[in-house]
Amino acid sequence: MEPFPLPPCEPGGQDLREVAAAVDAWAASPAMAELVGEFGGAAGQSLAELAGFCAVWDYRGGVKERFDTERIDFEPERDRRLRDLLHALGMGGRPAPAHRAYDHVLVLGGGIRVTLGRTDYTARLLAAGLTTRTLTGLASLRWRDDREFREGARLGLGPVDTEADMMAEAFKRFLGIGEPAAAHEHHRSWAGGVHVLAAPSTRPGLRANTADTLTGWAEIVERPRPGERVLLVTNAPYVRHQHCDAIRLLGTRYGCGIETIGFDDAAMTEWGRPLSTTELLQEVRSSVLAMSNLRRHVQDSAATTSR
């Protein structure tokens, strides 16, 4: 099966019908029906029904970090079948930008290796001729745990305490920049339109998530304008749900285009790691919830426009 494409989001204002159609087609795809059936669900579930059913793929207990995802060893033949279906659902996106110039490039944060990998890949794209007016690393104030401290020491990183510190160190290493020209509570900036955001959380007691970092970027760092192109750099299997959050929170709100890419082969070889099937299923759940939120937002926006 060919992987499903991501929902479209061209600059200048989204066609809400096209976005809705892309979301609905993904939810109603044969791959999704087969995957649901593998876990005892009925075929032909609506997106709203899938949003409830996908709790079966919550291997993080709702609040755990991704590296604490529960691992389950499926029987080998079933595991291969599940992975084929996950590939068909398109969790990785394209590995290279569709254009040579963007108004804004956003590097999404995360654990220490994905932060370094995404920044390394972005730096190579820029060195190869990609141009942008602003470059921002999106991160949070999540405190690093012992595993990340050990990995940071092994990789020779400077003193870093939070996810935002990791992002700043990655920018320094791969972009060849020094200390920021300006630093505030949530925002560090360098000459040439380079920024790192430590996004505040909208959920008391919990760290900022992808949605918080995207909203924080538009409110604190740079509000995108209609017609501008925004490129998000992340990696599989997080592309789809982060892309959908960006369409909902940035594309439909500001009229900017959204494109989201994952690692290329070189970045995956250097910084990636094999993911368990349960980790991949967990991200299908994230995608179902993000697409459900996007579909509901599109429906509400269409209803408001028609009044």
Buried (B, 14 or more C-beta within 10 A) or exposed (E): EEBBEBBBBBBEBBEBEBBBBBBBEBBBBEBBBBBBEBEEBEEEBEBEBBBEBBEBBBBBEEEEEBBEBEEEEBEEEEBEBBBEBBBBBBBBBBBEBEEEEBBBBBBBBBBBBBBBBBBBBBBBBBEEEBEBBBBBBBBBBBEBEEEBBEBBEEEEBEEBEBBBBBBBBBBBBBBEBEEBEEEEEBBBBBEEBBBBBBBBBEEEEEBBBBBBBBBBBBEBBBEBEEBBBBBBBBBBBBBBBBBBBBBBBBBBBBBBBBBBBBBBEEBBEEBBEEBBBBBBBBBBBBBBBBBBBBBBBBEEBEEEEEE
